[in-house]
Amino acid sequence: MKSVKYFLIGIAIILMIVVLFTRESTDKITPDIAWASLFVNDLEGYYLDINDIRMYYEIHGSGEPILLLHSGFAFIESFYKQIPAFSKHFRVIAPDRRGHGRSSDSDVGLNYSLLASDMKQLLSYLKIDKVSVVGWRDGGNIGIQMAIEYPDLVKKLILVGSNFNPAGLTEEIINFAKSDTPNDWDKEASKWYKRLSPTPGRWEAFRKKVKEMWLTLPDWTRDDLTQIEIPTMIIVGENDVVKYDHTLTLHQSIPNSDIYVINEATHFAPIEKPKEFNRKVIGFIKL
């Protein structure tokens, strides 16, 4: 078994070297190749039965815990430029959210309260009483829900391209969520889902659930947001899929919050500008 594992790792490293010499930018390295190359000794994670699903998660590093929550249709590997940096300073808890990556799904519809409950159960199992949450889009929205429902559990909150209602999303994303016609992005997400998911045949049902959530949730009011007393950092790309005036309102509504715009970046700022992004997050958590 180990020989097979290391053979596959070797293949991944070779592929990464090929990519490095054939692509203009390492930002375009596919996450699975980068992941295998960066984490030779940490490829195996854990599974835990939570609520009505079986969740896959990984732990990297040691020290103060942080919970790293990926965006919609993504998985742990989307943070391949963050985990090596974060794990030098913190104990990084990185789950594949329900239905995403290697975690199973159920017939229950998606909502942020349910997703926050999943995270609470995971942290309870790991005996973590307080955690800083770093969430990318949907992951950030889960962080907001945790701050509202479980304020004693969240030490600090870092939101990356998150919105507090669907009106904050750009027209491009709204049209994408409404469309039943697969585009190139759908096809790419479908490929990864079928490769990683324990239930690859559920793609269409899962895709529909995620898009329905995007079109209807979250639905927090400014009054809801003003109740959040947790120190919060709101990070957004200059050309994000969340409108800047919406992000500004989010910042103005959360009393103890800062806002940081990453110039010349899109919604994928953690991948496009990793050094700047990582420095900002690490510095904020360590304050």
Sequence and secondary structure as in RCSB ss.txt:
>XXXX:A:sequence
MKSVKYFLIGIAIILMIVVLFTRESTDKITPDIAWASLFVNDLEGYYLDINDIRMYYEIHGSGEPILLLHSGFAF
IESFYKQIPAFSKHFRVIAPDRRGHGRSSDSDVGLNYSLLASDMKQLLSYLKIDKVSVVGWRDGGNIGIQMAIEY
PDLVKKLILVGSNFNPAGLTEEIINFAKSDTPNDWDKEASKWYKRLSPTPGRWEAFRKKVKEMWLTLPDWTRDDL
TQIEIPTMIIVGENDVVKYDHTLTLHQSIPNSDIYVINEATHFAPIEKPKEFNRKVIGFIKL
>XXXX:A:secstr
 HHHHHHHHHHHHHHHHHHHHHSS GGGS HHHHHHHH TT    EEEEETTEEEEEEEES SSEEEEE  TT  
GGGGTTTHHHHTTTSEEEEEE TTSTTS   SS   HHHHHHHHHHHHHHTT S EEEEEETHHHHHHHHHHHH 
GGGEEEEEEES  SSGGGB HHHHHHHH  S  HHHHHHHHHHHHH S GGGHHHHHHHHHHHHHH     HHHH
HT  S EEEEEEEE SB HHHHHHHHHHSTTEEEEEEEEEETTHHHHSHHHHHHHHHHHHH 
